[in-house]
Amino acid sequence: MDEDVEIVAATSGRRVTVYDRCILASCEDAGFPAPVAEYRFHPTRKWRFDFAWPSLLLGLEVNGGAWIYGRHNRAASYLRDLQKYNAAAALGWRIFYLTPAQVSEVSYLSELLRSYVRAVAQAR
């Protein structure tokens, strides 16, 4: 296991997946640091981002099940997700929302990360 993948695994205590490897490849391609997996962003709630770059206040959520009425598509879960995302925004976080297919497309996430860097640089 390479060093970046070990970082992701150590921060979350979970098994490294193919999506972890795709995200790390995207970060490397974009010149972006490795994210923290399962990052708890809220000071009092147990909400977590699938991946996050805490120093940048940037989160990444991978939402599957779009075509099978998955957890993120059900009304109660959707409402809970909105509450979580609004709380994150109120704390200054920006969030990317991707499907597993989009995560697997390394060039897509790489371009999002590069666009984020350009937008932050222009805002300064």
N, C-alpha and C positions, 0 to 999 in steps of 0.2 A: 504494500500500500504506500502511495507516495505521501509526502509531508502534508500537502494541502488537504488531501482526503482524510488524513489522520486528524487534522484540525477540525474538520466538519464532524467526524465521528466522535471525537472527544468532547466537543461542546454540547452534543445532544444525547450522548449515551446510547445511540441507536445504530443499527446496522447501516452501512453506507450503501446507497442505491445507485442505479444507473442515472437517476435524475441528479443526484449529488455530483456525479462525475460530469454530467453535461453542464451543470451550473458552474462547476469549477473550470471546465474548459472554456466556457463563455467568458468568465472573469479573466482568465489568462489571455484569451484572444483580445479582450477589450483593455487590457492593462489595468484591471480592477482588482482590488484585494479579495481574498476569499471571504465568503460570508460566514456568519455564525448561524448554525442550524437550530431551529426550535427556540428562537430568542424571545424571552419574556420581556415585553416592552413597557408594560403598564405597571405603575408603582403599587397598586393595590389589587388589581384583578389578575387572574392567572392566564390572561390572554398571551398568546405567542404568535410570532410570525414564523412561517415555514423556514424562511431564511432572512437574515438581516445584516445590515452594515450599520451598527449602532453609532459609530462616530459620524456617519453621514445622515443619520435619521432616515434611512431608506430600508423598506421592507419588501419582501417578495412572497406572495401567496400563490401557491399552486392549487388550483381548483379543478378537480376532475369531476367526472360524472355528468358532464353537460348533456350527453345524449341518452342517459339511462336514469334520469331523475335521481341524481346523486345527492349526497348530503347538502351540498351548497345550493341546490335547486329547490329544496323543500321549504315551505313557508316559514316554519319556526326557526330552522337553521339559517335561512336567508336573513331574517330579522336580527338574529343574534350576530351574524357576520356584519350587518350594517352598524350595529351598536359598537362592535369592536373597531371597525374601520373609522367611524366618526370619532371615537375616543382617540385613536391613533393620530388622526388629522389634527385634533385639538391639542395634541402634545407636540405637533410640528413634524410628524412623520409623513413621508411620501411613500406610496405603495404601488408596486407593479403587481398586476394580477395576470397570471398565465395559466394555460391548460398544460397538462403533461406533454401533449404534442408540441406545444410551443417551447417548452423547456428543452425537449429533445432536439430542437432545431437551434444548434449552437449559434449560428450567425444571427438569428432573430434576437436572442437575449443579448448577445454581444453588442448589437447595434442599439438596443435600448439603453444599455449601460453607457455606451459612448455618447448617446444623445443626452443622457442625464448629466454627464460631466460637462458637456457643452452648455447646457441650460444653466447649470450652477455657475459656470464661469462667466456667462453673459449677465447673470443677475448681480454679480459683484461690482 
